[in-house]
Amino acid sequence: MRALIQDLKPAAAKVATSSLPGNTASPAAVLELVGDLKDLMTKMEKPDALSDADLGALLAGVHPIVEQLMLKSGMPHVHETPKT
């Protein structure tokens, strides 16, 4: 779980610092969600200081934010499935 944060940080930073495309469906909502993602990542800056339960709860909060970011941006929310 703690190693996952190291992979998550660069992706979250990229989202947080990217400019919004002109055709973003709901720019104000997207900016609010980006702020939520930044807040969540700030809380995870020192994962070793968090209990497993607290860290798990914070990590569980990432997916709903990303899902809403995609929807409010006008992107479909899809999950990749492994090819068999």
N, C-alpha and C positions, 0 to 999 in steps of 0.2 A: 504494500500500500504506500509506504513512504517513498519507494523508488518511483512510483507512478507520478508523483508530484514533479520530479525532475523532468519528466517527459511533458507534463502538462504546462509547466511554466513558459517555455518558449512559444507554444501555441497560443496560450492565453495572452501573452505579451503582444504577439502579432495581431490578434483580434483587437486588443485594447488600443493599439496605436495606429491602426489602419483608418484611413478616411472612408467616409460613407460614399458609396456610389450614388450618382444623381438619381437613379431610379429606385432607390430604397423605398419600400412600401410605406413604412412608418418610421421616419427618421428619429422623432422624439422618443419613441418607445425603444428603438435600437440603442440610442445613446444612454437611456436609463438602464437598460440591460447590460451594456458595456460597463457602466459604473458598478452594477451589482457584481459582475465578473471580477472587476478590479478589487472590490472589497473582499470578495471570497479569496482571491489569490493573496491579498495582503495578510489575511488571517492564517494562510498556510505558508508564510515566509519561513517560519522556523518549525518545520514539522516534528522535529525531535522534542520540542517543548509541549506537544499536544498528546493527549491520551489517544489510544487507538480508537475509542468511541468518538471522541471529538473530531479526529482526523477523518474517520469514516463518514461522519455526518457532513463535514465540509465537502468531501469528495462527492458525496451523493448529491450535493447541491449544484454541481457543475452541469450535469446533463440537462436538468430542466431549464437552466439559463441558456445553454447553447441551443436547445430545442426552440425556445422562444425567440432567441436571436435570429435563427434561421427563418422561422415563420414570419416574424415582423419585418425581416429584410426582403421577404418575398421568395425565399428559397424553400424547396421541399425538404421536409424532415425525413430522411431515409436512414436506414441502418444497413450497413454492408453485411452480407452473410458470406461465410467461407464457401468457396467453390468446391464441389465434391466431384 
